[in-house]
Amino acid sequence: MKKVIFPMMVACAVAWPVSSPAEITVEPAGMKIVWKSMQKEFDGFQTYNSKEGAYISLAVNAGDKGIIGFDQDRSKLTVSDETNDLGGKFGMWNKFSKDGKLMRVEVATEKLPAAAAAGLKLTGKLELIVASKTETKASEPREFKKGDKVELSDDFKFEIDTIGKPKWGDEPLALTLKWNRKVPELAAVRFCDEAGKVIESSPSGSSRSGFLGKYTVTKSYKLKKNSKVLKIEMDLWMDAEKVTVPVDVRVGLGGRR
């Protein structure tokens, strides 16, 4: 995900195991080069909707594990035409597949490769968090109100940031959950009524912010049914690992070189 889960409102350090990235593969997924954007000449419509430069997308496959986090701040990829260093920065469209097995990473540079270049080379590293096992934790059925704190495990707690009728939409109930930790332990969340039946719900927004090592994460959900008493179930990743994936990929017109 772009920029990439204590007592409540207090940040704390967590020691994550580091695994071998041997099972993680990186391969080119696409390349785009724009020599002239022609933005002024065509009333703001740029060539391929892009500025001048080179754009490369990589497919990162985690094998049997899922990619649950991407630390863009600690990751770095550089583009070269194998003669000149073109720099490089991560694009706006870094995405995870629905099953989490695959991640698409975009790298862009405003510098163009030399006219005689046969291809581009990407080098550097990707800092990921991967996991494969979850465990379900649940709150006691209760009537929640804004500000309530819920402890699901020794080191994962969250707060009810908002609860009530949403400002927009037809759903009768919406909740925003908040916690203060960057690492994404949350794999899934469900809401049950007082009879224990799962209420149909959908995510309606999320945010992440950080300052001086302290992080705040919020996730919002809309529920199709209003229930005075709720039980909140969460699937939490139990085997999260940090991995550093080295990248050394050459790309030509036919793909990997």
C-alpha positions in Angstrom: 0.0 0.0 0.0 1.5 4.2 -0.8 3.0 5.4 2.0 2.7 1.5 4.4 -0.1 -2.5 11.6 0.9 -0.2 23.2 -1.4 1.2 25.1 -3.7 3.4 23.2 -2.2 6.7 22.1 1.3 5.6 22.9 3.8 4.4 20.2 6.0 1.4 21.1 8.8 -0.4 19.3 8.2 -3.9 18.0 10.9 -6.4 17.1 9.9 -8.1 13.9 11.7 -11.3 12.6 13.6 -10.9 9.4 13.2 -13.8 6.9 15.1 -14.7 3.8 13.6 -13.1 0.6 14.7 -16.2 -1.5 11.1 -17.1 -2.3 10.2 -13.5 -3.4 10.6 -12.8 -7.1 10.7 -9.5 -8.9 10.1 -9.2 -12.6 9.2 -6.3 -15.0 5.5 -5.8 -15.8 5.6 -2.8 -18.1 7.6 0.1 -19.4 6.6 3.5 -20.8 8.8 6.3 -22.2 7.5 9.8 -23.0 9.8 11.9 -25.0 7.4 14.9 -25.4 4.4 15.4 -23.2 2.9 18.1 -25.6 0.8 19.4 -22.7 0.6 23.0 -23.9 -0.1 22.1 -27.5 -3.0 19.9 -26.6 -4.8 21.9 -23.9 -3.3 20.0 -21.0 -3.7 16.5 -22.4 -0.3 14.9 -22.1 1.1 12.0 -24.0 0.0 8.9 -22.2 -1.2 11.3 -19.5 2.4 11.6 -18.3 5.2 14.0 -18.2 8.5 13.5 -20.0 10.4 10.6 -18.6 10.6 6.8 -18.1 8.2 4.7 -16.2 8.7 1.1 -15.2 6.4 -1.2 -13.3 7.6 -4.3 -11.4 5.6 -7.3 -10.3 6.7 -8.6 -6.9 5.5 -12.1 -6.0 5.7 -13.3 -2.4 5.2 -17.0 -3.1 3.3 -18.7 -0.3 3.1 -15.6 1.8 1.1 -12.4 1.4 2.6 -8.9 1.2 0.9 -6.9 4.0 3.2 -3.9 4.1 5.5 -1.8 1.9 7.9 0.6 3.6 8.4 3.1 0.8 10.5 5.4 3.0 13.2 2.7 3.5 13.0 1.3 0.0 15.0 2.7 -2.9 15.2 2.0 -6.6 17.4 3.7 -9.1 17.0 3.7 -12.9 19.9 3.8 -15.4 20.4 3.3 -19.1 23.5 1.2 -18.2 25.6 4.3 -19.0 23.9 7.2 -17.2 22.3 7.2 -13.7 18.7 8.5 -14.3 17.6 8.6 -10.6 14.1 7.4 -9.8 11.3 7.7 -7.4 8.3 5.6 -6.6 5.0 6.3 -8.4 1.5 6.8 -7.2 0.2 3.4 -8.3 1.9 0.9 -5.9 -0.9 -1.7 -5.4 -1.5 -5.1 -3.8 -3.5 -7.9 -5.4 -6.7 -9.0 -3.7 -5.1 -12.1 -2.3 -1.9 -10.2 -1.3 0.4 -12.5 -3.2 1.4 -9.9 -5.7 2.4 -6.3 -5.5 2.9 -3.8 -8.4 5.6 -1.2 -7.9 6.0 1.7 -10.2 9.3 3.6 -10.5 9.6 6.9 -12.5 12.3 9.2 -13.6 12.0 12.6 -15.4 15.4 12.0 -17.1 15.3 10.3 -20.5 17.6 7.4 -21.5 20.3 8.1 -24.1 19.1 7.7 -27.7 21.4 4.7 -28.2 20.3 2.9 -25.0 19.2 -0.7 -25.5 17.2 -0.8 -22.3 16.9 0.2 -18.7 18.4 -1.2 -15.5 16.7 -1.0 -12.1 18.8 -1.6 -8.9 18.2 -1.1 -5.2 16.0 -2.7 -2.6 12.3 -3.1 -1.5 11.5 -3.2 2.2 8.4 -5.4 2.7 6.4 -7.0 5.4 5.0 -10.5 4.6 2.8 -12.9 6.5 0.8 -16.1 5.9 -1.1 -17.0 9.1 -3.9 -15.2 10.9 -5.7 -15.7 14.2 -9.2 -14.4 15.0 -9.6 -12.1 18.0 -13.0 -10.7 19.1 -14.4 -8.2 21.6 -17.1 -9.0 24.0 -20.6 -8.2 22.7 -21.4 -4.7 24.0 -22.9 -1.3 23.2 -20.0 0.8 21.9 -19.6 4.5 22.1 -17.1 7.0 20.9 -13.8 6.8 22.8 -14.2 3.2 24.0 -10.9 1.2 23.9 -10.8 -2.4 23.0 -7.9 -4.8 23.8 -7.7 -7.8 21.5 -4.3 -9.1 22.4 -1.4 -8.1 24.6 0.0 -5.7 22.0 -3.0 -4.8 19.8 -5.6 -2.3 21.0 -7.9 0.0 19.2 -10.3 2.9 19.9 -13.8 3.6 18.7 -13.0 7.0 17.0 -16.6 7.5 15.6 -19.8 5.6 15.7 -23.3 6.4 14.5 -25.3 7.2 11.4 -22.9 8.2 8.5 -23.1 11.6 7.0 -23.4 10.1 3.5 -25.0 7.0 2.2 -28.0 4.9 3.1 -26.3 2.7 5.6 -27.8 3.0 9.2 -24.5 2.6 11.0 -20.8 3.5 10.5 -17.7 3.1 12.6 -14.2 4.4 12.5 -11.5 2.4 14.4 -8.2 4.0 15.4 -4.9 2.6 16.7 -1.4 3.9 17.1 0.9 1.6 15.3 2.2 1.5 11.8 2.7 -2.2 11.2 -0.5 -3.6 9.6 -1.5 -6.6 11.7 -5.2 -6.3 10.6 -6.1 -8.8 7.9 -9.9 -8.6 8.1 -12.7 -7.2 10.3 -16.3 -8.4 10.9 -19.1 -6.9 12.9 -21.7 -9.2 14.5 -25.1 -8.3 16.0 -26.3 -9.3 19.5 -27.4 -12.7 18.2 -23.9 -13.3 16.8 -24.9 -13.0 13.2 -22.4 -11.2 10.9 -23.6 -7.9 9.6 -22.8 -7.1 6.0 -20.2 -4.3 6.0 -17.9 -2.5 3.6 -14.7 -0.3 4.1 -15.4 3.4 3.6 -12.0 5.0 4.1 -8.7 4.8 5.9 -5.8 7.1 6.8 -2.3 6.9 8.2 -0.1 9.6 9.6 3.1 9.7 11.5 5.4 12.2 13.3 8.5 11.6 15.4 8.0 7.9 15.4 4.4 8.0 16.5 1.7 6.7 14.1 -2.0 7.0 13.9 -4.1 4.6 11.7 -7.8 4.9 11.1 -10.1 2.5 9.2 -13.8 3.3 8.6 -16.6 0.9 7.8 -20.3 1.2 6.9 -22.8 -1.5 8.2 -26.0 -2.6 6.4 -27.8 -3.1 9.7 -28.0 -1.0 12.9 -27.5 -3.0 16.1 -27.3 -1.6 19.6 -25.0 -4.4 20.6 -22.0 -5.3 18.5 -19.2 -7.8 18.6 -16.1 -6.8 16.6 -14.0 -9.7 15.2 -10.6 -9.1 13.7 -8.3 -11.5 11.9 -4.8 -10.5 12.9 -1.6 -11.6 11.2 0.5 -13.7 13.6 3.7 -14.3 11.7 4.6 -10.9 10.1 8.2 -10.7 9.0 10.3 -7.9 7.6 12.1 -8.7 4.4 14.6 -6.7 2.3 14.3 -7.7 -1.3 17.3 -6.8 -3.5 16.4 -5.6 -7.0 18.7 -6.0 -10.1 16.5 -6.0 -13.2 17.3 -5.2 -16.8 14.4 -4.3 -19.1 14.3 -4.0 -22.9 11.5 -3.8 -25.5 10.8 -7.5 -25.1 10.7 -7.4 -21.3 13.4 -8.8 -19.0 16.8 -8.8 -20.7 
